Amino acid sequence: MSSILIAQLPRCPKGEYCLRRSFSCLVEICLMHPLDVVKTRFQIQRGITDPNSYRSLGDSFRTIFRKEGLFGFYKGILPPILAETPKRAVKQPSTVGYARYIIKKDGFGLQGLNKGLTATLGRHGVFNMVYFGFYYNVKNMIPVNKDPTLEFLRKFGIGLLSGTIASVINIPFDVAKSRIQGPQPVPGEIKYRTCFKTMATVYQEEGFLALYKGLIPKIMRLGPGGAVMLLVYEYTYSWLQENW
């Protein structure tokens, strides 16, 4: 199906496709990254006995702001920006420096710079399959509205639903990724190694719902964030078609 969808996309001269995709991703990341930080904090905590456990979504926001300030919500924003926009990593010395530190300490393999690779591939693969597949199929089923406001709401609603459904389906991979890449329960001892083994361990020790930790902030980010990204994409494309 993905190959069919790609084949149906219009050809864009002068790099229009790359421009609008990069811009839409950048806008979405800058708006929604705080929720990604909160989601990850929930996923790496190991129950109420964890000393860093948050009592609720509101408590997590208050605690992060009180202890780390406003910029605490934007920790780790450079890697997703570098991954989603056409900036080169060489222009970001702090990110490159940390990557070099990881390579020097743990190597380049699955226990070093590529730690959590399989979980990351599963997370992105499942999300994008559901997100874009649902959006482009449902968008063609619902008639275009001539009223600009209603048409905006149509696209926003489909994008919101696409991001929400994709988030619900792919979050176990997200939890596994956070556990593998995050701090281990016992310092110096690696407990979480592979994607599916990590899922099984979390399920056995903490129950089924533990695989959905951080779901609310994830939906709050990728539901509206998914809608924002697709709206910026659609309207940037329309503007480029009219002006280029």
DRENDOTOR-539987 format. One line per 3 residues: number of its first residue (from 1); for each residue x, y, z of C-alpha. Coordinates in Angstrom, 2 decimals, always signed. Example, Ala and Ser with C-alpha at 12.3 -4.5 7.8 and 13.67 -1.06 7.14 Angstrom:
BEGIN
1) +12.30/-4.50/+7.80 ~ +13.67/-1.06/+7.14
// end
This chain:
BEGIN
1) +0.00/+0.00/+0.00 ~ +2.82/+2.41/+0.86 ~ +4.30/+2.11/-2.63
4) +0.91/+2.87/-4.16 ~ +0.48/+5.94/-1.95 ~ +3.96/+7.20/-2.84
7) +3.28/+6.69/-6.54 ~ +0.09/+8.75/-6.24 ~ +1.87/+11.75/-4.69
10) +2.32/+14.64/-7.15 ~ +5.80/+15.37/-8.43 ~ +7.15/+18.57/-6.90
13) +9.63/+20.74/-8.79 ~ +12.28/+22.92/-7.11 ~ +12.38/+20.87/-3.93
16) +8.84/+21.85/-2.91 ~ +8.15/+18.48/-1.34 ~ +11.27/+18.59/+0.87
19) +10.60/+22.20/+1.83 ~ +7.02/+21.71/+2.98 ~ +7.76/+18.42/+4.74
22) +10.71/+19.93/+6.62 ~ +8.76/+23.04/+7.60 ~ +5.72/+21.08/+8.79
25) +7.86/+18.72/+10.89 ~ +9.79/+21.62/+12.43 ~ +6.58/+23.41/+13.46
28) +5.14/+20.22/+14.98 ~ +8.31/+19.43/+16.95 ~ +8.65/+22.93/+18.41
31) +5.01/+23.02/+19.51 ~ +4.72/+19.51/+20.90 ~ +8.14/+18.57/+22.28
34) +7.24/+19.33/+25.96 ~ +4.64/+16.56/+25.81 ~ +7.25/+14.18/+24.42
37) +9.49/+14.93/+27.41 ~ +6.64/+14.23/+29.84 ~ +5.72/+11.03/+27.99
40) +9.28/+9.72/+28.20 ~ +9.53/+10.53/+31.93 ~ +6.39/+8.45/+32.53
43) +7.70/+5.54/+30.47 ~ +11.04/+5.17/+32.27 ~ +9.58/+5.22/+35.79
46) +8.99/+1.76/+37.25 ~ +5.85/+2.11/+39.35 ~ +4.92/+4.07/+42.47
49) +8.01/+2.80/+44.33 ~ +10.24/+4.68/+41.90 ~ +11.56/+7.78/+43.77
52) +11.14/+9.82/+40.58 ~ +7.54/+8.70/+40.06 ~ +4.99/+11.34/+39.04
55) +1.54/+11.20/+40.64 ~ -0.31/+12.59/+37.63 ~ +0.09/+14.45/+34.34
58) -0.29/+17.80/+36.10 ~ +2.22/+16.78/+38.78 ~ +4.79/+15.91/+36.09
61) +4.46/+19.35/+34.47 ~ +4.74/+21.13/+37.83 ~ +7.71/+19.04/+38.98
64) +9.68/+19.48/+35.77 ~ +9.03/+23.23/+35.71 ~ +9.92/+23.65/+39.41
67) +13.13/+21.58/+39.28 ~ +14.38/+22.25/+35.74 ~ +12.66/+25.42/+34.58
70) +11.02/+26.11/+31.23 ~ +13.94/+24.72/+29.25 ~ +13.48/+21.39/+31.01
73) +10.56/+20.78/+28.65 ~ +12.85/+21.18/+25.64 ~ +15.60/+18.79/+26.67
76) +16.63/+16.59/+23.77 ~ +14.93/+18.70/+21.11 ~ +17.97/+18.86/+18.81
79) +18.02/+15.17/+17.77 ~ +14.39/+15.15/+16.50 ~ +14.96/+18.47/+14.73
82) +18.08/+17.08/+13.08 ~ +16.21/+13.92/+12.10 ~ +13.16/+15.68/+10.68
85) +14.58/+18.79/+9.02 ~ +17.32/+19.24/+6.41 ~ +19.90/+20.65/+8.85
88) +23.26/+18.94/+8.99 ~ +24.47/+17.51/+12.28 ~ +27.88/+19.14/+11.78
91) +26.23/+22.49/+12.57 ~ +25.22/+21.22/+16.01 ~ +28.49/+20.66/+17.94
94) +26.81/+19.70/+21.23 ~ +24.80/+16.91/+19.61 ~ +27.77/+15.66/+17.62
97) +29.96/+15.84/+20.72 ~ +27.55/+13.72/+22.73 ~ +27.33/+11.21/+19.87
100) +31.12/+10.96/+19.88 ~ +31.09/+10.42/+23.64 ~ +28.62/+7.52/+23.29
103) +30.67/+5.95/+20.48 ~ +33.87/+6.26/+22.52 ~ +32.27/+4.82/+25.65
106) +29.97/+2.09/+24.27 ~ +30.77/+1.85/+20.57 ~ +28.56/+2.22/+17.50
109) +26.58/-1.02/+17.86 ~ +23.27/-1.93/+19.48 ~ +24.64/-1.28/+22.97
112) +26.12/+2.08/+21.95 ~ +24.99/+4.77/+19.53 ~ +22.38/+2.44/+17.99
115) +20.94/+1.31/+21.31 ~ +17.21/+0.73/+20.96 ~ +17.37/+0.58/+17.16
118) +14.87/-2.24/+16.74 ~ +12.37/-0.60/+19.11 ~ +12.82/+2.73/+17.29
121) +12.27/+1.09/+13.89 ~ +9.16/-0.64/+15.24 ~ +7.85/+2.59/+16.76
124) +8.31/+4.68/+13.63 ~ +7.34/+1.91/+11.23 ~ +4.04/+1.14/+12.95
127) +3.22/+4.81/+13.53 ~ +3.85/+5.93/+9.96 ~ +2.05/+2.95/+8.48
130) -1.11/+3.72/+10.48 ~ -0.77/+7.54/+10.42 ~ -0.29/+8.11/+6.69
133) -2.31/+5.07/+5.61 ~ -5.34/+6.19/+7.65 ~ -5.03/+9.87/+6.65
136) -4.78/+9.41/+2.89 ~ -7.48/+6.73/+2.74 ~ -10.00/+8.53/+4.97
139) -9.30/+11.92/+3.36 ~ -10.41/+10.55/+0.01 ~ -13.59/+9.10/+1.52
142) -14.82/+12.37/+3.06 ~ -15.86/+14.93/+0.42 ~ -13.94/+18.20/+0.14
145) -15.88/+21.16/+1.57 ~ -16.02/+24.43/-0.35 ~ -16.21/+26.43/+2.87
148) -12.56/+27.15/+3.90 ~ -13.34/+26.87/+7.61 ~ -15.12/+23.54/+7.28
151) -12.39/+22.25/+4.97 ~ -9.79/+23.23/+7.58 ~ -11.76/+21.37/+10.26
154) -12.11/+18.33/+7.98 ~ -8.35/+18.06/+7.48 ~ -7.62/+18.84/+11.14
157) -10.08/+16.18/+12.33 ~ -8.66/+13.50/+10.05 ~ -5.10/+14.39/+11.05
160) -6.03/+14.38/+14.74 ~ -7.67/+10.97/+14.47 ~ -4.74/+9.60/+12.45
163) -2.20/+10.69/+15.04 ~ -4.32/+9.41/+17.93 ~ -4.93/+5.93/+16.47
166) -1.27/+5.56/+15.43 ~ -0.14/+6.56/+18.95 ~ -2.39/+3.98/+20.63
169) -1.11/+1.20/+18.36 ~ +2.61/+1.96/+18.50 ~ +3.13/+2.96/+22.16
172) +4.39/-0.47/+23.37 ~ +7.37/+0.01/+21.03 ~ +7.82/+3.50/+22.49
175) +7.87/+2.16/+26.04 ~ +10.42/-0.49/+25.03 ~ +12.60/+2.17/+23.38
178) +12.52/+4.38/+26.49 ~ +13.41/+1.46/+28.78 ~ +16.30/+0.31/+26.57
181) +17.77/+3.78/+26.09 ~ +16.97/+5.11/+29.57 ~ +18.65/+4.43/+32.93
184) +18.67/+0.76/+33.94 ~ +17.17/-0.28/+37.33 ~ +20.56/-1.46/+38.63
187) +23.55/+0.75/+37.63 ~ +26.09/-1.20/+35.59 ~ +23.66/-4.04/+34.86
190) +21.73/-4.06/+31.59 ~ +18.21/-5.36/+32.15 ~ +16.47/-4.16/+28.98
193) +18.28/-5.29/+25.82 ~ +15.96/-6.13/+22.91 ~ +12.60/-4.76/+21.85
196) +10.25/-7.72/+22.28 ~ +12.09/-9.11/+25.31 ~ +11.72/-5.71/+26.97
199) +7.98/-5.70/+26.21 ~ +7.67/-9.18/+27.72 ~ +9.63/-8.16/+30.84
202) +7.50/-5.04/+31.38 ~ +4.32/-7.09/+30.90 ~ +5.41/-9.83/+33.32
205) +6.67/-7.49/+36.06 ~ +4.29/-4.53/+35.79 ~ +1.22/-5.74/+33.89
208) -0.37/-5.01/+30.53 ~ -1.12/-1.35/+31.25 ~ +2.57/-0.64/+31.84
211) +3.06/-1.02/+28.07 ~ +0.81/+2.04/+27.70 ~ +2.61/+4.33/+30.15
214) +2.74/+7.87/+28.85 ~ -0.21/+7.31/+26.49 ~ -2.07/+10.48/+27.51
217) +0.84/+12.93/+26.93 ~ +1.73/+10.99/+23.77 ~ -1.81/+11.44/+22.40
220) -1.82/+15.08/+23.54 ~ +1.33/+15.57/+21.50 ~ +0.86/+13.38/+18.43
223) -2.91/+13.81/+18.09 ~ -2.88/+17.61/+17.62 ~ +0.74/+17.42/+16.46
226) -0.20/+15.01/+13.70 ~ -2.99/+17.33/+12.65 ~ -0.68/+20.38/+12.71
229) +2.00/+18.63/+10.64 ~ -0.43/+17.52/+7.94 ~ -2.18/+20.90/+7.87
232) +1.11/+22.76/+7.46 ~ +2.07/+20.25/+4.79 ~ -1.20/+20.68/+2.89
235) -1.33/+24.48/+3.07 ~ +2.38/+24.92/+2.35 ~ +1.94/+22.74/-0.72
238) -1.02/+24.84/-1.88 ~ +0.94/+28.07/-1.37 ~ +3.96/+26.73/-3.25
241) +1.74/+25.59/-6.12 ~ +0.23/+29.07/-6.42 ~ +3.44/+31.07/-6.04
244) +6.21/+28.92/-7.54
// end
